[in-house]
Amino acid sequence: MEIKKVFLNQSDMPRQWYNIAADMSTPMQPPLHPGTGQPIGPDDLAPIFPMNLIEQEVSTQRWIDIPDEVLNILAIWRPSPLTRAYNLEKYLGTPAKIYFKDESVSPSGSHKPNTAVAQAYYNKVFGIKRIATETGAGQWGSSLAMATQLFGLELKVYMVRVSFEQKPYRKILMRTWGAECVASPSQDTNFGRKMLAKYPDTPGSLGIAISEAIEDTVTSKDTRYALGSVLNHVMLHQTIIGLEAQKQFEYLGTYPDIVIGCVGGGSNFAGVSFPFIRDKIYGKNVRIIGVEPSACPTLTKGTFLYDFGDTAATTPLLPMHTLGHNFIPKPFHAGGLRYHGMAPLVSQLLLDNLIEPQAYSQVKTYEAGLAFARSEGIVPAPETNHAIAAVFHEALKCKEEGVAKTILFNLSGHGIMDLTGYDSYLDNKLVDYEMPAEEIAEALKELESYPKPKV
Ligand SMILES: Cc1ncc(COP(=O)(O)O)c(C=O)c1O
């Protein structure tokens, strides 16, 4: 029998997260206060996040202990398996060896609970009673709903309207885990009401939903905000994925030539790749590829600038690749990748030439996702299909060149609750969107007067 999956023992679970800020040759540039243009300090963030998470956000300590209370909950599904995609290799006729880290085995079906559990824990020990958040596809909202329920916290989720309408089962899942979920823009915040008055038919965006969740946070008692991606501490919590994968490759006695993840705000990509990027910084020959939709091409067509994380311009200014905080992407199916910005850590790694971006159109990603489902059995999330499209590209290149590279990709989630896109694909109704250069230039105009980061 072929060895298909590598499981680690629970006793082999990593006990520390890896903080890449400790190993980057270019120090991270600080977030800025939008009013003064000056670097913001931990106290400026205190109304939004608990101080223990702010400390992680600004930390440059290489290894950070994972609390036992967090490990005990992660152990519900971790360590996640490393799986060899033999059937996909056969389907592609490639000599490449394709492995995937299967984050779809978590209770909510994606990598998001890795940070949701940690964030709920740190809020709880800081004495917070209620969390407000946004969600795109609903993966983050449902993951945080599970985590807040397990730690006895209340949760309100602002869900991007297009996903709220396309993905009813995610709402039910959030309610099942005890959270309240509303479509964003909503009637529940000043900013939501303003957006609805101005754009009654808007599909919403992550930027708008973040604005609503932040407004809720600063106007409610004992409430803090939680973000499912973009920030340094979220990237940190996700590194358990790559750290486990390294142990699994060690067991196999091999090492990947290429590591691939899809990028929305950057967290599952960071999770699988940062430990491998550390090896690359210290001399290992490994390619790291982040994959995005061509309809929201933050890394491939965005510019590295200071920009707001949300549409209402309430967050600090972050140094990141951005399409402009006013950019509302077309309503394509990978809801979790519809974000105008990119994690500052991922953005800096691109400037430092440690990662390569690729962009694929929606139809191409579903083509790859469907072939994966039909060869490996697992139906991937629409976001994950972007990573799989890049795996196809690299594996077919191996075939052309006759080389047997080892490819690792992160199966960031399953698509069992996101089947509408597959339905459209199978009915030949899926539409591709390219973002025109003029539209990007227009969206970035407003940023001309902002302070500029060093490039
Ligand atoms: C399954 C899945 N993969 C990827 C993403 C993209 O987010 P990130 O770039 O933070 O991993 C999401 C976001 O909702 C998701 O649900």
The ligand as an SDF file (V2000), in Angstrom:
LIG
                    3D

 16 16  0  0  0  0  0  0  0  0999 V2000
  -10.8410   28.4860    2.8150 C   0  0  0  0  0  0  0  0  0  0  0  0
  -10.1920   29.8290    2.7920 C   0  0  0  0  0  0  0  0  0  0  0  0
   -8.9580   29.9500    2.2560 N   0  0  0  0  0  0  0  0  0  0  0  0
   -8.3460   31.1470    2.1840 C   0  0  0  0  0  0  0  0  0  0  0  0
   -8.9590   32.3010    2.6580 C   0  0  0  0  0  0  0  0  0  0  0  0
   -8.2450   33.5980    2.5010 C   0  0  0  0  0  0  0  0  0  0  0  0
   -7.8430   34.1780    3.6980 O   0  0  0  0  0  0  0  0  0  0  0  0
   -6.3140   34.2370    4.1060 P   0  0  0  0  0  0  0  0  0  0  0  0
   -5.5590   34.8490    2.9680 O   0  0  0  0  0  0  0  0  0  0  0  0
   -6.2710   35.0240    5.3400 O   0  0  0  0  0  0  0  0  0  0  0  0
   -5.8950   32.8220    4.3360 O   0  0  0  0  0  0  0  0  0  0  0  0
  -10.2250   32.2220    3.2440 C   0  0  0  0  0  0  0  0  0  0  0  0
  -10.8700   33.4250    3.7760 C   0  0  0  0  0  0  0  0  0  0  0  0
  -12.0030   33.4480    4.1730 O   0  0  0  0  0  0  0  0  0  0  0  0
  -10.8520   30.9650    3.3090 C   0  0  0  0  0  0  0  0  0  0  0  0
  -12.0570   30.8420    3.8460 O   0  0  0  0  0  0  0  0  0  0  0  0
  1  2  1  0
  2  3  1  0
  2 15  2  0
  3  4  2  0
  4  5  1  0
  5  6  1  0
  5 12  2  0
  6  7  1  0
  7  8  1  0
  8  9  2  0
  8 10  1  0
  8 11  1  0
 12 13  1  0
 12 15  1  0
 13 14  2  0
 15 16  1  0
M  END
$$$$
